[in-house]
Structure formats: C-alpha cells, structure tokens
Amino acid sequence: MDVRATLKNGIAKLREADVPSFTLAAELLLLHVLGRSRTWLYAHPEEIISDAELQHFFELINRRAAGEPTQHLTGKQEFWGLEFEVTPEVLIPRPETEHVIEVALDRLALREIRAGRPQKSAGEGLQIADIGTGSGCIAIALAKELPAAYFYATDISPAALAVAQRNAQRNAVEDRIHFTEANLLTIPVGAQQAAPQLGNTANSASPAVHQSPATAHQSQLFDLIASNPPYIGRREAPSLPREVRDHEPHSALFGGEEGYELYADLIIQSTQHLKPGGILVLELGHNSLPAVQPLLDTPAWANVGVTNDLAGIPRVLAAERL
C-alpha cells in the first residue's frame, strides 16, 4: 500500500471512531511510524510502505480510535517551538499554556522598565519557580528564553519529575533547573542550598527528585512563580473527552470537587516565597476566574491582570507582590 492510500485509510478509521482532529491524528501517527516530515509525506504519495510499517501504523490507528491520545502513541508533543517527551505520567502540554510563558516574560520586562533599570533579556540573577511542573514545559520554555536565570521546578509526582528531567536534558537546560518533589511551594530541605551549583553540575538536580518535602517552608525567595495547577472539578469528569478522562493523570487534572481549591494555598504560599516586586503567573480553568481573582484582593498584591486565550476565555491571572 502506498502513502496516499495508507493515510486515507487511517483517516477514515479515525473519522468513523469520532476521533477529534482525525486527519491531523492520522498524519502524526504515519509520520511517527515512517520517521518522515509532513513535507516528505505529501511529496511522496506513491511511495510504498513496508508491511511492518503498515502493521505498526494500523495498530496505532486502532489504539487512537479506542481513545488513547495521539501524544501518548508518538511519545511527544510540541510546546513553545520545543519538543517534549510525553507519557501517561504527565499532563499533555496545551497551546493555551503558552500564554503563561508570554505573560511571565512580559511582566518581567515591564518590571525592569518601571524600575528604570536595563532589561535583563537573559534573566541575569533571576530565581524562578514552576509549581506543578509535570512535563517541565513551563520551566523549560522559560529557561530557553532566559538563559542566565535559575529555576526550581516542583511536582508531587516522582514519575512526572523523571519525565521533566529528561525533557530538560533533551532541550539542554538541565544544568539550570532544580527538580524537586514537593506539594505546591513546600521547598524540601537542601533545595535552597543546591541553587549555587546549578550552573556548574549538569546532574545537580537529580538527587533532590525523590527527597521528602519538609514540613516547614524554607526562606527561598523568587522573582517569579509560575504555575499551571490542577483546575478541573471532579464533578466535571463525566463531561471530559475520554482521551483526557481515561488517559491523563488525575492528580494533574483535578483540583478538587469544584476545581479551584488549590489556588488559595498556592497564592498564600506565594506571598511567603516571592521577593518584593516578585511576579505570580497562574493558568486558570475555563470557569476559575470568579473564584480565584478575589484571593488576590489583599494588601499583599498589586497590578492584578487577566489575559484571555485565543478563544476569549480568561486563561492567565498575574499579580505582583508588594
């Protein structure tokens, strides 16, 4: 069977199974099996595909038709122009999370302008935390944009942290990100002391991954805290696409019965861990804003702002610590 017929057959099977974006899914799976680019795919429609490749492709098509996410079948997802390993242990990076990166960079630049200081385009001297890092996409994207900044990335899941570490290595930023097992902003003992070595030892992040969180907060202060916390309500589970509900980690999806329960602790902890003038950037669920924004209506916060995603949904909430 040639490329054209194979792709057409795969698209038809996914359409029949009511798979979202069935054409794109079939293309990505065929590209994965063949190890080719999309340009090659459409430039060689009559290329014959081997029996082994055909078998592999239709096995993946059947698994996608049964509900497995395309990203789990290919093992990767693009985010911020970078390639990330994706497994069932981490949330699949979404395009809307790129707004977190945009807002964080804009806020950092604006802070320097307001202070009358030269912009730190490389992030010199900045300490940044990514809370609930999952695949590591936020910390890693910011590390690529701010090559002189240092990062702490926390997650409650050791399996997720292992994926995030591999993604940091894949994108050549592992020497500037300290991955730490922690619940929200509870910084484990030893994490603070490890920071000075981040720029010198490529594997300095590794020992901290499986440390137990300390019960008390440490004195580490950050210039920026970013987070895409779990924000889906458990009561919404039946309405989720099967790809999400049945295959992505529930610990990264559900933030409580309503979905916004984790934000209160995260915001309170951020007041303790941000420097004066430090920036908090949070991704929101589609209906989280009315419950979350009032949490920043205290004397501790200023310059609260909301950024909508491309669908017009309030997606990012940002504020500065006074």
C-alpha positions as CSV (number, residue, x, y, z in Angstrom):
1,M,0.0,0.0,0.0
2,D,1.3,3.5,-0.8
3,V,1.4,6.6,1.4
4,R,-1.7,8.1,-0.1
5,A,-3.9,5.0,0.4
6,T,-2.5,4.3,3.8
7,L,-3.2,7.8,5.1
8,K,-6.7,7.9,3.5
9,N,-7.5,4.5,5.2
10,G,-6.2,5.7,8.6
11,I,-8.2,9.0,8.3
12,A,-11.4,7.0,7.5
13,K,-10.9,4.7,10.5
14,L,-10.5,7.6,12.9
15,R,-13.4,9.5,11.4
16,E,-15.6,6.5,11.9
17,A,-14.5,6.4,15.6
18,D,-15.4,10.0,16.0
19,V,-11.8,11.0,16.9
20,P,-11.3,14.8,17.2
21,S,-9.0,16.2,14.5
22,F,-8.9,12.8,12.8
23,T,-6.9,14.0,9.8
24,L,-4.1,15.5,11.9
25,A,-4.0,12.5,14.2
26,A,-3.6,10.1,11.2
27,E,-0.9,12.3,9.7
28,L,1.0,12.5,13.0
29,L,0.8,8.7,13.5
30,L,2.0,8.0,10.0
31,L,4.9,10.5,10.3
32,H,5.9,8.8,13.6
33,V,5.9,5.3,12.0
34,L,7.8,6.4,8.9
35,G,10.2,8.8,10.7
36,R,9.5,11.4,8.0
37,S,8.4,15.1,7.8
38,R,5.0,16.3,6.6
39,T,6.7,17.8,3.6
40,W,8.0,14.4,2.6
41,L,4.6,12.8,3.2
42,Y,2.8,14.9,0.7
43,A,5.7,15.0,-1.8
44,H,5.8,11.2,-2.0
45,P,2.2,10.0,-2.1
46,E,3.0,6.9,-4.2
47,E,5.9,5.7,-2.0
48,I,5.2,2.1,-1.0
49,I,5.1,1.4,2.7
50,S,6.5,-1.8,4.1
51,D,4.3,-4.5,5.6
52,A,5.9,-3.9,9.1
53,E,5.3,-0.2,8.9
54,L,1.7,-0.8,7.8
55,Q,1.1,-3.1,10.7
56,H,2.6,-0.7,13.2
57,F,0.6,2.2,11.7
58,F,-2.8,0.5,11.9
59,E,-2.0,-0.8,15.4
60,L,-1.6,2.8,16.4
61,I,-4.7,3.9,14.5
62,N,-6.7,1.2,16.4
63,R,-5.4,2.4,19.7
64,R,-6.2,6.0,18.8
65,A,-9.7,5.0,17.8
66,A,-10.1,3.4,21.2
67,G,-9.3,6.7,22.9
68,E,-5.5,6.8,23.6
69,P,-4.2,10.3,23.0
70,T,-2.0,10.8,19.9
71,Q,0.7,12.2,22.1
72,H,0.9,9.0,24.1
73,L,1.2,7.0,21.0
74,T,4.0,9.1,19.5
75,G,5.6,9.9,22.9
76,K,6.0,13.6,22.1
77,Q,4.3,17.0,21.9
78,E,5.5,20.4,20.7
79,F,5.3,23.3,23.0
80,W,6.7,26.8,22.6
81,G,8.6,25.5,19.5
82,L,10.3,22.8,21.6
83,E,9.8,19.1,21.6
84,F,8.7,17.4,24.8
85,E,8.5,13.8,25.8
86,V,5.0,12.9,26.9
87,T,3.9,9.8,28.9
88,P,0.8,8.9,30.8
89,E,2.5,10.2,33.9
90,V,2.3,13.9,32.8
91,L,-0.3,16.3,31.5
92,I,0.0,16.8,27.8
93,P,1.2,20.4,27.2
94,R,-1.6,22.5,25.7
95,P,-1.3,25.5,23.4
96,E,-3.2,27.7,25.9
97,T,-0.4,27.2,28.5
98,E,1.9,29.2,26.1
99,H,0.0,32.3,27.4
100,V,1.7,31.6,30.8
101,I,5.1,32.0,29.1
102,E,4.1,35.1,27.3
103,V,2.7,36.8,30.4
104,A,5.7,35.8,32.5
105,L,8.2,37.3,30.0
106,D,6.1,40.5,29.5
107,R,5.7,41.0,33.2
108,L,9.5,40.6,33.9
109,A,10.3,43.1,31.1
110,L,7.7,45.6,32.4
111,R,9.1,45.4,35.9
112,E,12.5,46.4,34.7
113,I,11.1,49.3,32.7
114,R,9.0,50.6,35.6
115,A,12.1,50.5,37.9
116,G,14.2,52.4,35.3
117,R,16.6,49.5,35.0
118,P,18.1,48.0,31.8
119,Q,16.1,45.0,30.8
120,K,17.6,41.6,31.8
121,S,16.9,40.0,28.5
122,A,18.9,36.9,29.5
123,G,17.4,36.8,33.0
124,E,20.6,37.5,34.9
125,G,20.2,36.9,38.6
126,L,16.6,35.8,38.4
127,Q,15.3,32.9,40.5
128,I,12.1,31.4,39.1
129,A,9.8,28.6,40.3
130,D,7.5,26.4,38.3
131,I,4.9,24.8,40.6
132,G,3.4,21.5,39.5
133,T,5.8,21.2,36.6
134,G,4.5,18.0,35.0
135,S,6.4,17.6,31.8
136,G,8.5,20.6,32.7
137,C,7.2,22.6,29.8
138,I,6.8,26.0,31.6
139,A,10.2,25.9,33.3
140,I,12.0,24.6,30.2
141,A,10.4,27.2,27.9
142,L,11.3,30.0,30.3
143,A,14.8,28.6,30.7
144,K,15.3,28.7,26.9
145,E,14.1,32.3,26.8
146,L,16.1,33.4,29.9
147,P,19.4,31.6,29.6
148,A,21.0,33.3,32.6
149,A,18.2,32.5,35.1
150,Y,17.9,29.7,37.5
151,F,14.8,27.6,38.1
152,Y,13.1,25.4,40.7
153,A,10.5,23.0,39.3
154,T,8.3,21.1,41.8
155,D,5.8,18.3,41.4
156,I,4.1,16.0,43.8
157,S,4.7,13.1,41.4
158,P,8.2,11.5,41.2
159,A,7.2,9.9,37.9
160,A,6.4,13.3,36.4
161,L,9.7,14.7,37.7
162,A,11.6,11.9,35.9
163,V,9.9,12.9,32.6
164,A,10.6,16.6,33.3
165,Q,14.3,15.9,33.9
166,R,14.5,14.0,30.6
167,N,12.9,16.9,28.8
168,A,15.3,19.4,30.4
169,Q,18.2,17.2,29.1
170,R,16.5,17.0,25.7
171,N,16.4,20.8,25.5
172,A,19.8,21.4,27.0
173,V,18.7,23.3,30.1
174,E,19.2,20.6,32.8
175,D,22.1,22.5,34.4
176,R,19.8,25.4,35.4
177,I,16.7,23.7,36.7
178,H,16.5,22.1,40.1
179,F,13.7,19.5,40.1
180,T,12.2,18.9,43.5
181,E,9.4,16.6,44.8
182,A,7.1,18.8,46.7
183,N,3.5,19.7,47.3
184,L,3.0,23.1,45.8
185,L,5.6,25.5,47.2
186,T,6.8,23.4,50.1
187,I,10.6,23.6,49.3
188,P,12.4,20.4,50.5
189,V,15.4,20.7,52.8
190,G,18.5,21.0,50.7
191,A,16.9,22.5,47.7
192,Q,17.8,26.0,48.6
193,Q,21.5,25.1,49.2
194,A,21.7,23.4,45.8
195,A,21.0,26.5,43.8
196,P,24.6,27.8,43.6
197,Q,25.7,24.6,41.9
198,L,23.0,24.6,39.3
199,G,25.2,26.3,36.7
200,N,28.2,24.0,37.3
201,T,26.9,20.5,37.6
202,A,24.7,19.0,34.9
203,N,23.3,16.4,37.2
204,S,22.9,18.5,40.3
205,A,19.1,18.3,40.1
206,S,19.0,14.6,40.2
207,P,19.4,13.8,44.0
208,A,16.5,16.1,45.0
209,V,13.9,14.5,42.9
210,H,13.0,11.8,45.5
211,Q,13.5,13.8,48.6
212,S,10.6,14.1,51.0
213,P,9.1,17.5,51.4
214,A,9.9,19.4,54.6
215,T,7.0,20.3,56.8
216,A,8.0,24.0,57.1
217,H,8.6,26.5,54.4
218,Q,12.1,27.4,53.6
219,S,13.3,31.0,53.2
220,Q,13.9,30.8,49.4
221,L,12.6,33.9,47.6
222,F,11.8,34.0,43.9
223,D,11.5,36.8,41.3
224,L,8.7,34.8,39.5
225,I,6.4,32.0,40.4
226,A,4.5,30.4,37.6
227,S,2.0,27.5,37.8
228,N,-0.5,25.5,35.8
229,P,-2.1,23.8,38.7
230,P,-4.8,21.1,38.5
231,Y,-8.0,23.1,37.9
232,I,-10.7,20.8,36.7
233,G,-13.6,20.0,39.1
234,R,-14.2,16.3,39.8
235,R,-17.8,16.9,39.1
236,E,-16.8,17.7,35.5
237,A,-15.1,14.4,35.0
238,P,-18.1,12.7,33.1
239,S,-18.1,15.5,30.6
240,L,-14.4,15.4,29.8
241,P,-13.2,13.8,26.5
242,R,-12.3,10.2,27.0
243,E,-8.7,11.0,25.9
244,V,-8.4,13.2,28.9
245,R,-10.5,11.5,31.5
246,D,-9.2,7.9,30.9
247,H,-5.6,8.6,30.0
248,E,-4.1,11.7,31.6
249,P,-3.1,11.7,35.3
250,H,-5.9,12.7,37.6
251,S,-3.5,14.3,40.1
252,A,-2.6,16.8,37.3
253,L,-6.2,17.3,36.2
254,F,-8.5,17.6,39.2
255,G,-8.1,20.5,41.7
256,G,-10.9,19.4,44.0
257,E,-14.7,19.0,43.7
258,E,-15.1,22.5,42.1
259,G,-11.6,22.6,40.5
260,Y,-10.3,25.8,42.0
261,E,-9.5,24.6,45.6
262,L,-5.7,24.6,45.2
263,Y,-5.4,28.2,44.3
264,A,-5.9,29.5,47.8
265,D,-2.9,27.6,49.2
266,L,-0.8,28.4,46.2
267,I,-1.4,32.2,46.5
268,I,-0.8,32.2,50.3
269,Q,2.4,30.3,49.8
270,S,3.5,32.7,47.0
271,T,3.2,35.7,49.4
272,Q,5.8,33.9,51.5
273,H,8.2,33.0,48.6
274,L,8.1,36.0,46.3
275,K,10.5,38.9,46.7
276,P,9.0,42.4,46.9
277,G,8.0,43.1,43.4
278,G,8.0,39.4,42.5
279,I,5.5,38.2,40.0
280,L,2.9,35.4,40.2
281,V,1.5,33.9,37.0
282,L,-1.2,31.3,37.2
283,E,-3.1,29.4,34.5
284,L,-6.8,29.3,35.1
285,G,-9.6,26.8,34.2
286,H,-12.3,28.0,31.9
287,N,-14.5,29.0,34.8
288,S,-12.0,29.6,37.6
289,L,-11.6,33.4,37.4
290,P,-14.6,34.4,39.7
291,A,-13.3,32.2,42.5
292,V,-9.6,32.9,42.1
293,Q,-9.2,36.6,41.4
294,P,-10.7,37.7,44.8
295,L,-7.9,35.8,46.5
296,L,-5.5,38.5,45.2
297,D,-7.7,41.3,46.6
298,T,-5.4,41.9,49.6
299,P,-2.7,44.4,50.5
300,A,-0.1,41.9,49.6
301,W,-0.8,42.1,45.8
302,A,-0.8,44.8,43.2
303,N,-1.2,45.1,39.4
304,V,-3.5,42.2,39.1
305,G,-4.3,41.4,35.4
306,V,-6.1,38.8,33.4
307,T,-5.1,37.5,29.9
308,N,-7.6,35.8,27.7
309,D,-6.7,32.9,25.4
310,L,-7.5,32.8,21.7
311,A,-11.0,31.5,22.5
312,G,-11.7,34.6,24.7
313,I,-11.6,32.5,27.9
314,P,-9.8,34.2,30.9
315,R,-6.7,31.9,30.9
316,V,-3.9,33.6,32.9
317,L,-4.0,35.6,36.1
318,A,-1.0,37.6,37.1
319,A,-0.1,39.9,40.0
320,E,2.9,41.4,41.7
321,R,3.9,41.0,45.4
322,L,4.1,44.3,47.3
